[in-house]
Amino acid sequence: MKVDAPESRNGFDGLFSAGRFLLILGLLIFITYPGLILGTQAFCYRDAGLFSYPVAYYLRESYGHGHWPLWNPLSDCGIPFLAQWNTLALYPFSLFYILCPMPWSLNCFLLGHLLLGGFGMYRLAEHWFGNRFAASVAGLVFAWNGLSIHCLMWPCHTAGLAWMPWVVLLCERARQEGKARVYWAALAAACQMLTGSPETILLTWLIGAGCFASDVLQTRKNLWIGTRRLLGMAAMAAALSAVQMLPCLDLLAHGDRSVSTGNGFWSLPPWGLGNFFVPLFHSSASLSGVFTQDEQQWTSSYYVGMLPLALASVAFWRARNGRIILLTILALAGVLLALGDAGWVLNFLKHIVPLLGFIRFPIKFIILTIFCLALLAGAGAAWLQTQSPEAVGRMLRGPGAVTAFVVLLVMAVAYWFPFPSDWWSNVWPNGLGRLAFLLAGLAALARIFRNQRPPIRALLAYGFLVLMGLDICTHEPQQNPSVPAKAYGDVQPPMTRLPQIGESRAMLSPEANRIMDNLVHPDLLKLYLGQRGELFSDCNLLNGIPKVGGFMSVHLAAEHKVASLLQSGRAAPGLAEFLGISQIATSRPLFDWEAQTNFMPWASIGQRPVFLDDPATLAALCSNSFRPREVVYLTSEALGQMKADGDGEARILTSHFAASECSFETSATTRAMLVVAQSYYHCWRASVDGKSVPLWRANYAFQALEVPPGRHEVRLVYVDRAFLVGAEVSALALLVCIAALWNGFRAKTVPSSN
C-alpha cells in the first residue's frame, strides 16, 4: 500500500528519517537502561544470569584460549556446546562481546539488536507503504514492546527477532529483483539461522512465504521466477549456516528432544487476550517485582501499546487490501497457535507437520502476532495520511472508542472476577494509564493533520512517537531488572576444595535443587549471589567448576536419564562415587557444601566388564550392589568383541583433560578396561598408541575402551564431522556470495562506455 498523499510528498514525511527514528528509539532505550549502557549494571533476572551470561562467558573463554567451543566438559558430565542451537557460538556479531569487556559488551549486544530490529522494520514498512512516518510507527512497535524487552534475557531470541524484518524485506526484494539481492537475502537469512532461535526462524519464513503467495494470487505472474529465486536464496542460506545447522541436527538425533516434547506447557491462556489491553490483567508479582501470568512464564508481557492497536484497527477496517488481509490472518493465527491445546489449531498442525512438536512453549507463537501488529499499525498510519484532515478525526473515533471500551471491559472482569493472586490496586491504575496514553495519542494524531504549521506538526508527530514509547516503558513496574555489574565478579562457592576438570565434580542434592528452583528474594543481587554460590543452573561455567547437571536446550538422552536417577533419589551411592562427586550442596543449611571422600577420578582402569541391555543397566545403577571400582556395565553389542577382564594391577600413570581432548598413560599386566566418567557421544574418537580403537558406551551413558597389556598412550579426541563438513560447505558458500557481490559491484562501477 504505497501512500500517494500531500503529507508524503511535502516536508512532513521528510522529518522521519531513519537516523531520527533510531535516535528516538535509542533515547527510549537509554532512559530505561542507563546503567547497562554505561556499564554499571547488568541483566541477571532469571535466564539472563543463570544461562545467557554463563554461556556467553564460556564462549568467550573458549575462543580466548584458542579453541573451538565444540564440547563443554563442565556441565552434565560433558555435553556438546557449539551444536546447541542457542549458544551463538558462530553468530558473527558475537565477536563484539567476545572481544570487548563483559558484562558491558553483552548489554550493548542485546540493546544494539533492538536498534537493528527497529531499523529493519522501519525499512520494511517504508518499502511496503512508501511512508516514513508509518515506517517509524512500525519500527517502534516492533522493537519496543513487552515481548522484545522481556527477550533481552536471551541473546539468541533478541538477535533472531532483530533479523526477522530484514529477512522478510530482503527476500521480497530478492524474488522481485534477483541478481545481487538474492545473495544479500541469503546472508541475512544465514545470520538469523546462526542466532539459533528456531521458532523465530520458522515464523519468519512463514511470513515470507505468505507474502509471496499473496503477491502471486494478486498479480498471477512471475510465479516461476519468484519461486526459483526464493529456492536459490534458501539453498544459499542453508549452505552458509551449515556449519551450525549440521552439528545441531546431529545433536537433535541423539538428544532428549523429540516431536512429543511440545505438550502445551506454557500456552497463552484464553483470557490472556485481555493483556493486550491491560498488561497486569490476571498477573501476579514476584518478589523481584516482575509481573507474570501464572499459566505461562516464558514472557512477562506481550503488550504492544494502545495506539498501535487503534492504528491496526484503522488498517483493517479502512485500508483492506491483499497484504493487510494477510497480516490480519497471520496475527490471528499467532494467537490461535499460542493458545496451544485450547486453540486446537496447533494440535491439528502437529499431525500434518510433526516437527512442530519440537516447540516446547506454544506462547512463542505470539511473536507472529506482534510482528504483524507492527506492520498493521504502520499501515494504519500510512492510510490516515491519504485522508483529509477532517476525515482523520472521524476515522479515529471508532477504533479509539472500541479500544477504550475493551480496556474498561477487561478492568470490569478483573474487578468482578478476580483470581486469588490478583490485586485490584495494581490493575485499575494500570488500565487507566493505558486509557490516558490512548486518548492523548489519538488527540495528538488528529491534531497532526489539522495543523498546517510545520514546527507544530513536527512537535505533535514526535510527541506521538514518544507517547507510544512511554506507554511501553510504564506498562509494567519493571521488566528484566538489572543488578550492579559486580554480580559477575569473582564469586567462589563456599567449598573446602574446588572440583577440577578430570578430578571431581560438584552436585546439588535433590532437595537443594528443588529449593533453588523456587527460591525468590526481594533483593535481586543477593538472590543471584546465592545462586552463584550454589552453582545453580549454569553458574558453574563462571567459575570453571565441573558439575553434574546443568541447563541446556538439548541434553544427551542417555546422560539425562542417569542424571534423573540422581535427582529422583533412586540412584545407588556407587553412581555418585563413579561420577566423581566431591562436593554436594545440602538443603539444610542452604548454601552449604559437604565434602565427599569416596569419589573416584574421572578416569579409572581395571574394572571387570559386565554386559547388559539398557533397561538392566539402569536397574543396576540403582542397586546398592553397584561397585564402580570393580565392575563396568557395557552394552550387549560389545559382548564378544573384547577380551578384557578385571585387572587389579592396572594403573593410570598420568592423565590430562582438556575441553575437547583427553590423554592417559596406562600400565596393565593383562587387557584392561579404561573407564571415563564423561558423557558418551559418537563424536569422541579413541586411540591407543596412535591406532584407532572402539569407544564403548559404559554404565549406560559414559565412556570405556579396552587397552592392551603394558604401557600405552591413550587419547580421546572430539571430532565433530558434521561441524567439519558444515564448515567446508559454509566457507564455499561464503566465497560464492562474496564473488557474486563483488562482480555485481564491479559491473555497476564500470563506465557505460566500456
N, C-alpha and C positions, 0 to 999 in steps of 0.2 A: 504494500500500500504506500506508494510514493505520494508525498504531500506536494500539492501544487497550489500554494496559497500565498497571499502577500506576506504573511508572517515568515514564510520560509525564504522568500526572495529578498526581503529587506534586511536591515542590520540586526533585527531582533534575534534571528536564529544564529547569526554570527557570534553572539555573546557566549554561546555554549560550545566553545572549542573543547577538544579532548584535554588540552592542558588545564583548562579551568575546571572541567569535570573532575580530573584527578586531584586538583587542589582541594576541591570541596570534600571529596572522599578522604583524602589524606588528612584534612583538618578534623573530620569526624573520628578517624582512627586515632589521631594524636590526643584529642581531648578525652577519649575513652581509655586509652592505654599509654599515657605519657611515660610512665616508669619503664615500660617494656622497651620503648624506642630509645630511651636514654640509658638503658642497661642496668637500672637499679632494681627492677622487678623481673619476674619470670613466671610463665604459666606453670602450674603444677597441680591443678584441680583434676582429680580422677585420672584418666588415662594420660593426661599431659605429663604428669610426674611419674606415674607407675609404668608407662610403656613408651611413650613417644620420646621423651628426653633420654632415658636409658638406651633405647635403640639407636638414637642419633649419636649418643656418646660412644657406644660400642663401634658404630660405623666409622666415626672419626678416628678412634684409636686404631682400628684395623688398618685404615689407609695410612695413618701416621706411622705405623710400623712397617709399611711397605708390602702388605699382602692383601689379596682379595678376601673380602669377608664372606667366604663360602660357608664356613661352619662356625657355629657358636658352641664352644665347649663348656660354657658357664651355666647354661640353663638346660633343664630337662635331661640331664645326663648327656648332653650333646644333641644339637638339632641343627638342620640346615638353616642358614641365615639369609644369604642372598636370594635363595629360592622363595622365601616368604614374599608374598605379593605387596606388602605394605611397609617394607623397610627402607624404600627409596635408595637402595644401595647403588643403583645405576642411573638414577634420575640426574640429568645434567646440572640442575640448579642446586642439588645437594652440595655441590662444591663450595657454595657460599658458607654454609655452617661447618663444613669440613676444614676450610682454610682459615676462617675467622674465629675469634674468641666466642665460646659459648658461656652462658645461655643467650647472650645478646644476639648473636648471629641467628640462632634458631627463632627467636622472637621476630626478628626482621624478615626472615624467610617466610614465616606464617603471615605476617601483616602485609608483606610485599605481594603475596599471592592474592590477597583481597584486592589490591590495586590492579594486578594483572587480570583477574576475573572481571572486575568492573570495567576495565578498559576494553576487554574482549566483548562484553555485552554491549558497550557503547558502540563499538564498530559494527557489530551485527545489527543492532537496531537502526543505526544510521544507514546501513546498506539496505535494509528492508523498507524503511519508512522515508528515507531521504530527509530527515529532520533531526537537527542536533539537540533541540530541547527534548524531544521524545527519546533520543538516544541517551541523554543524561538521566532521564527518569528511569529508563530500563536498566542502565548500568548501575544506578544507585540501589534500585530494588534488589538486583541480583547479588551485588557484592555486600550489601549492608542490610541483613535481615537476621532474624533469630537463629536460623539454622547455620548460616555462614559464620556467625560469631561463635556458636557452640562448637562448630567443627574446628576451631582453632586449636583444640586439644589434640587433633590428629593431623600431622603434616601431610599424610597421604590423601586424606579426603579434601583438605584445603587446596592442595595442588591439583587434584583431579577436578574439583569444581572450577578452579581458575581456568583450566584449559577447555572446559565444556563449550563456551560460546565461540572460542577460536576454532575449534574443530568443526562446529556446525557452519560457521561462516566460510572457512577455507574450503570445506568440502563442497559447499554450494558453488563457490567461485570456480573450483576445480572442474566440476561437471559442466559448468556453463562456458568456461573459457579455455580449459585444457592447458596444455603446454606446461610452463613452469609452475602454474597454480597447483597442479597435481602433486608436485614434489613438496611444495610448501605445506599443503594439506597433510601429506604423509608425515612430514617432520612434526607437525603439531599433534597429529593423532598418536605418533610414537611417543612423544613426550607425555601425553596423557596416559598411555599404556604403561609407561615406566613409573608413573606415580603409584601404581598398584591399588587403585580404587575400583574394583570390578563393577560394582553397582552403578557408579557414575559413568564408567566407560560404556556399559550396556545401554544406559538411558541416553547417552549422547548419540550413539549410533541409531537408536530408535527414533530420536528426533530428526536426525539427518535423513533416515530412510523415509520417514513420514513427509518431510518437506519435498523430497524427490518425487514420491508418489503423488502428492498434491499438485506439483507443477506439471507432471506428465498428464494427469487427469484433466487439468485446465487447458493446457496447450496442445496435448496429443501429438507432440513431436519431440524429436531428439531423444527418444527412449533408448535406442541402441547406443548412441554416442555417450549419453549420460551414464548409462549402465556400465559401459566399457571403462570410462574414466573413473567411476567410483570403485569398480572392482580392481583396477590397476592401483589406485591410491590405497585401497585397503590392503592389497598384497604388499605394497611397498612399506606401509606402516607396520604390518606384521613382521616383515623381514627386518626392519630397523629395530624392533623391540624383541626380536627372537632371543637375544642374549639374556633377557629377563623372563620371557614367557616360557621358553623350553624348560629351564630348571623348575619354574613354578608348576607347570603341568606335570612334570616328573614327580614333584613332591606331592601334588594332589593325588596321584595314583598310589602313593604309599602312605598317605596321611589319614587322619581320623575324620576328615570331612567326606560327606557323600551327598547324593541327591536327596537324602532324607534328613539332612542337617536342618534345613529350614522347616520349623514346625509351628510357625505362627507366633513364636515368642517375641515380645516387644512389638506388637502391632499398634497401629493407630486405633484408639478406642472410638466407637461410633460417636460418642458425644464430643470427641476431640476436635470436630469441626468448629466448635464454639471458640477454640483457642485461636482461630484466625481472626477473631473479633475482640475477644477479651483474653489476653495471654495467660492470666492467672486463674482462669476458669477451671475448677476442679483440680487444681495443682496444689501440692504441699511443699513446704520449705524444709530443706535440710538444715542441720546446724551450721553449715557453711553459708547459708543464706541463698542458695540456689533453688529455684522452684522447678519441680518436675511433676509429670503425671505419674501416678503410681502404677498404671498399666504398662507404661513403657518409659524407659530411662535412657534410651540411646541419645535422644536430644532433649534438651530442656525447653526448646522453643522452635517453632517453625513460622513464627509471626512475620508477615511481610509489611505490615503497616495498613492503616486505614485508607490513606489516599491512593495507594496502588490498587486496592480492592475496588474503590469507586471508579478509578480510571479503567480498570479491566472490565467493569460492568458497562461503561460507556462504549468500549471497543466491541463488546459482544452484541449489545443491543443496537448500536448505531452504525458500526463500521464493518459489518459482517462481509467477509469475502472468504475465499478458499483457505488462505493462510490463517485467518482469525478463527475460523471454524476448526481447523486442525489443532491450533494451540488450545482451544477450549476443550476439545475432546481429549487431548493429551493431559491437560491439567486435571480433568475429572478422572481419567484413567489412573493418574498418580495417586489420587485419593483412594480410589477403589482398591488398588493394589496394596496401598499402605494399610488398609483395614485388615489384611491377612485373611484369616478364616471367615471373619464377619463380612468381608466383601465378596466372597465366593469366586471372584474373578481370578485371583492368584492360584487357588487350588485347581481351577479349570485349566489354566495355562500350564501348570506343572505336569498335568497329564499329557499335554501336547509337547512341551519343552521341558523334559525332566531336569535339565541343567539349572533351571531356576531354583531347584531345591537346595543348591549350594548357598543361596542367600539366606542368612540366618534371621535377620530382623526385617520384617516387611515395612516397618516405618521408614526405611531408607528410600522407598519409592516416592516419598514426599518430595524428594529432590526434583523429580519431573514436574510436579505441580508448581514449585517455586520458580523454576526456570521459565515455564510457560506464563506464569502470572507476571513476571518481569517484562516479558515481551508484550503481553496484553496491555499492561499499564502504559508502556511506550506507545502502543498502537492507539490507545485512547487519547493520550496527549497529542499525538500527531493528528488524529481526526478532528479534535477540537479546533485546531488551527486552520481547518478548512471552512469553518463556520463563521458567521457574522458575530460580532461582539454580543449582540442581544441574544442570539441563539445559544451561545455558550452557557449563559446563566441558566436558561431553561433546561438545557441538556444535563446540567449538573444536579438539578434539584432532585430528579427521580433517583439516580444512583446514590446521591447523598442521603436522601430520606430512607431508602431501603437499608443502606449500610447502618445508619443510626438506629433504625428500628431493630435490626438484628442484634446490635450491641445491647440495647435495652432488654431485648428478649432473653439473651444469654445471662444478663445480670439478674433478671427475674427468676430464671431457672436456678441460678446459683443461690438466690435468697430463699426460695420456697422449697428447693430440693437439694440441700447441701449434702456433701459427702462428709463422713466423720472427720476427715483431715482438713476440711475447708475452713477458711477464716474469712467471714464476710468483710471484716475490717481491711483485708487485703484486696478483695475483689472489687468493691464499689469504687475506691479511688482509682484503681486500675482501669475500670470501664469508663468512668467519667473522664479520665485523662485521654483515653482514645477518642472519645467524642469531641473533646476540646481540640485535639490535633486535626480531626476530620473537618470540623466547622471552620477552623482558622485556615486550613489548607485550601478548602473549596472556595472560601471567600477570597483568598489571595489569587487563586487560579482564575476566578471570574473577573477580578479587577485587572489581571494582566492584559486581557484582550479588550477591555473597555478604555483603559488609559492609553493615550497616544504619546505621552511624554516619555522618550527613551530612558532617561535616568530612573523614573518611577517604575517603568515596566521591568527594567533590569533588576531593580531592588526587589520588586514583588516576585519575579521569577526565581531569583537566587534564594529569596526567603521561603518560597515554596519547597525548593530542594532541601533547604536546611530543616524545615519542619518535618519533611519525610525522614531525614536522618535522625533528628532528635526524638521522633516517635519511637524509633528502634532503640535509641540509647536509653530511653526511660521505660520501655515496655515491661521490663523485669528489673527487680532491685540490682541484680548483678548476674552476669554470665561469665563463665571461665575466670573466676577470681585469680589473682596473682599473689605471689609472695616475694619477699626480698630475695635477690639473686643468691644470697649466701646459702639458701636451702640446698643448692647444688655444689656446695663446697665439700671439703674433706670431712666426711662424717663416717666414722668407723663403728660397726656394731660392737656391743659390749661382750666380746669373746676373750677367753684366755689365750687362744691361739687361732689365727685366721686360717681357714682352709685354703689350700693352694691347688692349682691345676696339677693333676697327676697324683696328688697325695690323698685328699679327702674332700668332703662336701658338707654343706650345711643343709638343714631341712627344718621347715616349720612343722610342728606337731599338728595333727588333725584339728585339735581343739584350738590351737593358736591361729591356724589358718582360717577357721570359721569365724573367730572373733575379729580377725583383721579384715575379713570380707565385709563385715558390717560395722566396722569401727568408724565413729564420727567424732568431731571435736569442733567447737566454735572457732578455735584459733587454727587456721589452715596451716600455718608454719609449724606449729607444734605437732599437728597431725602428720604432716609429711615427714618431719624429722623422726617421728616414731615409726612410720612405715619404712623409712630408710634403715633405721636401727634394727628392724625386724627382717630386713631383706625381702619385704613383701613384693609380690609380683615380679617385676624385672629390675628392682632396685639393686640387686646384686651386681648387675652389669656396671654400675657406677663405681663399685669397689673392686671389681675383678675377682669376686669370690664365687667359686662354683657351688651350685646347689641343686638339690632335687626339686623339680617343679619349675614353674615359670609361666609367662603369659605370651603366647604367640597365636597368630591366626590359624595356623595349621600345625598340628603336632604329629609326630610319627605314631602310627596307630599302635604298634606293639609296646613302645615305651609308655604311651599314655595309659594303656591298660595296667602296666606294672605300677605306675605312679598312683593310679586309682586304688590299687591294693593297699598302698601305704596310707593314703588319705582316708580310706574307709576303716582302717584298723584291722584288716583281715590278714595282712602280710605277716609272715613269720619273722621273728627277730633276726634271723640269719640274712634276710633280704637287706635290711638296713646295714648290717655288717658288710655284706658284699659290695654295696654301693659306696662304701667309704664314708658313711655319715659320722663326722667327728663332732658336730655341734647341732643341737636340737633346740629350737625355740619353744619354750614352755608357755602355757597359758596362765599358770599360777606360780609366780607373778608373771604378768605380761612384760615384754621387752627384756626378758632374761634368757640367757643361753646356757644350756647344760652341756658340758664337755663329755664326750664318749671316749672310752678307752679300748673298745673291742673292734674298731673299724679296720677294714682292710685297705691297702693301697689300691689305686685304680687297676693296676696290673698285677696278676698273680699267676703262679705256674704250678703244675704238678697234680692238678685235680683229676679224679677218675671220671671219665665221660659216662653219662647215663643218657640213653636215647629214649625220648618221649615225644608224643604228639603235643600239639599246643594246649589243648584243654588239660591234659595230665601235667604239663609243665606249670601252668598257672596254679593248679591244685598243689603241686609240690612246693611252690614258693610260699604257700600259705600254711605249710605243715611245719610243726616245730622240729621235725627231724631233718630239716634242710640245713646242711653243713657246707657253706660255700667254700671253705678252705679245703674240703675233702672231695667234693663232687661238683660237676658242672653238667647241667642239663642241655643236651643238644637235640636238634630236630631229628626226626626219623629219617630224613633224607641223607643224613651224614652216616647212618649205620652202614658198615662195611667199607667205608672209604677212608678209614684211619685205623692205625694200629696202636695208638697211644693208650696207656693205662696209667693208673696213679703212680707218680714218681715223687716220693718224699724227699729225694735228694736234689731235685731240680731247683735252680735258683735264677733269679733275675739279678744280674750283676750291676747293670746300670739301666736307667730309663730316662727318657726325655719326652715331654708332652708339649706340643705347640698347638696353635689353632687348627691347623689342617694336616698335621703330621705327628706321628709318634714313632719313637725308635727305642729298641731294647737290645741289650746284650744278655743272652741266656746261656745257662750251663745245665746240662742234664745227662744222666747216665743212660737213660733209655728215651724213647719217643715220649714227649710230654705235651700236655695241653697248656697253651698260654691263653689266659682269660683276661679280657679287658672290660672293665665296667663302664663302657661307653656305648651309647645307643648304636644299634646296628642299622646301617643304611647302605644300600647297594653301591654307593659311590666310593666307599672305602676299599682300598686295594692293599693286600698283604704280600710281603715278600720276605724270603729268608735267604740271606747272603746274595741278594740281588735277583733271586729266582722267584717268580710269581707262585704263590700257593693259595689254596682256597681259604676264604674267611667265612666262618660259620656263625649262624645266629645262636647265641648261647643264653641260657637262663631266660628264655623267651624273647628278650629284646636287646641283648648285648652281644659282644664280640668274642670270638675264640678262634684259634688256629693251632695246628699241630706243628711242633718244632722237633727236628731230629736230635739224636744224642750228640753230646759235645758242646763246644762253644760256638754260638752263631749270632749274627746280627740280624735282627728282625725289624722291619719297618712297616708302618701302616700309613698310607698316604691317601688323602681325599682327592679323588679325580672325578670331577663332575663333567662327564662327556656331553651332557645336554648344554652346559654352560659353554664348553669349548666350541661345539658345533654352532650354537647360537651366536657366539662372538664372531665367528667367521662369517656367518650369514649377515649379521648386523653391520660388520665392517664393510663387506662388499656392497650392501645396500646403501650405506652412507656415502661410499665413494661414488656410486651411481648418481645419487642425489646431488652431490657437490659438483660432479662433472656436468650434469644436465643444467643445473642452475648457473654454473659458470658459462656454459655455452650460450644460454639464454641471455645472460648479461652482456657477453661479448657481441651477440647479434644486435642488441639494442644500441651498443656504443659504436658499431661500425658506421662510418659515414654513408649516407644514402648513395653517394656517387660510386662507392665500391660495390 
